[in-house]
Amino acid sequence: MNEKINNGINWVEKTLQIVEKYKCFTILKAIGLILVIALLIAFLSNPTYVFEKYDEWREKQHTEKLTHRLQHNEKIHILTERLLFQSNADRVLLLELHNGVSNNSGLPFAKCTATYEALQEYSFRLFLLRGLLQSLEYQAKHLLKLLF
């Protein structure tokens, strides 16, 4: 057991002697410094290149996400219609949570958006009728205030 430990220590000592003799870390530092300087010069000579590449990357990411969403859009509509039929409901809404603008303390406001909706046919007619009746009710109240 002691022999294995001594062999390991001897190996580490030999490695450190070789590194010190040939200055390996100094060479690696010099290569790294040369790379950093080369990248800095390349950036300073054409700073828009980095920004253009970043914009291309962002647009590619956006396009991929949009095509992914469009591919699944029809499946989601089919599933909402199926859920509407199976649950015998008047309406099915699919709400998506997303982060909105953050407040002064940095906490984001959680918002949700109704991105998909399925309605029964008669329910949609009642929805339009209710809107019309609410409009008439408002107009009647406004007219009564003007008259009296």
LINGI-V962765 format. One record per residue. N is the residue number from 0. RES is the residue in three letters. PHI is phi as a letter, one per 20 degrees, with the letter a starting at -180 (NA if undefined). NEAR is the number of other ideal C-beta (glycine too) atoms within 10 Angstrom. D_FIRST is the distance of its C-alpha to the first C-alpha in Angstrom with 1 decimal. Layout:
((N;RES;PHI;NEAR;D_FIRST) (N;RES;PHI;NEAR;D_FIRST))
//
This chain:
((0;MET;NA;5;0.0) (1;ASN;f;6;3.8) (2;GLU;f;7;5.3) (3;LYS;f;8;5.3) (4;ILE;f;9;6.5) (5;ASN;f;10;8.7) (6;ASN;f;10;10.0) (7;GLY;f;10;10.9) (8;ILE;f;10;12.6) (9;ASN;f;10;14.3) (10;TRP;f;10;15.6) (11;VAL;f;10;17.0) (12;GLU;f;10;18.6) (13;LYS;f;10;20.2) (14;THR;f;11;21.5) (15;LEU;f;10;23.0) (16;GLN;f;10;24.6) (17;ILE;f;10;26.2) (18;VAL;f;12;27.5) (19;GLU;f;10;29.0) (20;LYS;f;8;30.4) (21;TYR;e;10;32.1) (22;LYS;l;11;32.9) (23;CYS;f;12;31.8) (24;PHE;f;10;32.3) (25;THR;f;10;35.7) (26;ILE;f;10;36.7) (27;LEU;f;10;35.7) (28;LYS;f;11;37.5) (29;ALA;f;11;40.6) (30;ILE;f;10;40.6) (31;GLY;f;10;40.4) (32;LEU;f;10;43.2) (33;ILE;f;10;45.3) (34;LEU;f;10;44.9) (35;VAL;f;10;45.9) (36;ILE;f;10;48.9) (37;ALA;f;10;50.0) (38;LEU;f;10;49.9) (39;LEU;f;10;51.9) (40;ILE;f;10;54.5) (41;ALA;f;12;54.8) (42;PHE;f;11;55.3) (43;LEU;f;8;57.8) (44;SER;f;8;59.8) (45;ASN;b;10;60.2) (46;PRO;f;10;59.4) (47;THR;f;8;61.3) (48;TYR;g;11;59.0) (49;VAL;f;11;56.2) (50;PHE;f;9;58.7) (51;GLU;f;11;60.4) (52;LYS;f;10;57.1) (53;TYR;f;10;56.3) (54;ASP;f;11;59.8) (55;GLU;f;10;59.5) (56;TRP;f;10;56.2) (57;ARG;f;10;57.8) (58;GLU;f;10;60.9) (59;LYS;f;10;58.8) (60;GLN;f;10;56.9) (61;HIS;f;10;60.2) (62;THR;f;10;61.7) (63;GLU;f;10;58.9) (64;LYS;f;10;59.1) (65;LEU;f;10;62.9) (66;THR;f;10;62.9) (67;HIS;f;10;60.3) (68;ARG;f;11;62.6) (69;LEU;f;9;65.7) (70;GLN;f;9;64.1) (71;HIS;e;11;63.4) (72;ASN;f;12;66.7) (73;GLU;f;9;68.7) (74;LYS;f;9;66.1) (75;ILE;f;14;66.3) (76;HIS;f;14;70.1) (77;ILE;f;11;70.1) (78;LEU;f;15;67.7) (79;THR;f;18;69.8) (80;GLU;f;13;72.9) (81;ARG;f;12;71.3) (82;LEU;f;13;70.1) (83;LEU;f;18;73.7) (84;PHE;f;12;75.2) (85;GLN;f;9;72.7) (86;SER;e;9;72.9) (87;ASN;l;7;76.7) (88;ALA;e;14;76.3) (89;ASP;e;14;78.7) (90;ARG;b;13;76.1) (91;VAL;c;19;72.4) (92;LEU;d;13;70.7) (93;LEU;d;15;67.2) (94;LEU;e;11;66.0) (95;GLU;d;10;63.3) (96;LEU;e;8;61.5) (97;HIS;b;11;60.8) (98;ASN;e;9;60.2) (99;GLY;d;11;63.3) (100;VAL;f;7;63.8) (101;SER;e;10;61.7) (102;ASN;e;9;63.4) (103;ASN;f;5;63.3) (104;SER;e;5;60.1) (105;GLY;n;6;58.3) (106;LEU;f;8;58.4) (107;PRO;f;11;59.5) (108;PHE;e;10;62.5) (109;ALA;e;9;61.8) (110;LYS;c;12;64.7) (111;CYS;c;11;65.5) (112;THR;c;10;67.9) (113;ALA;e;9;69.7) (114;THR;e;13;68.9) (115;TYR;c;14;70.1) (116;GLU;b;14;73.0) (117;ALA;c;21;74.9) (118;LEU;c;18;78.2) (119;GLN;f;16;80.7) (120;GLU;f;7;83.9) (121;TYR;f;9;86.1) (122;SER;f;14;83.6) (123;PHE;f;13;83.9) (124;ARG;f;11;87.7) (125;LEU;f;13;87.5) (126;PHE;f;14;85.2) (127;LEU;f;10;87.8) (128;LEU;f;10;90.6) (129;ARG;f;10;88.8) (130;GLY;f;10;88.3) (131;LEU;f;10;92.0) (132;LEU;f;10;93.0) (133;GLN;f;10;90.9) (134;SER;f;10;92.6) (135;LEU;f;10;96.0) (136;GLU;f;10;95.2) (137;TYR;f;10;94.2) (138;GLN;f;10;97.3) (139;ALA;f;10;99.5) (140;LYS;f;10;98.0) (141;HIS;f;10;98.5) (142;LEU;f;10;102.0) (143;LEU;f;9;102.8) (144;LYS;f;8;101.6) (145;LEU;f;7;103.8) (146;LEU;f;6;106.8) (147;PHE;d;5;106.5))
//
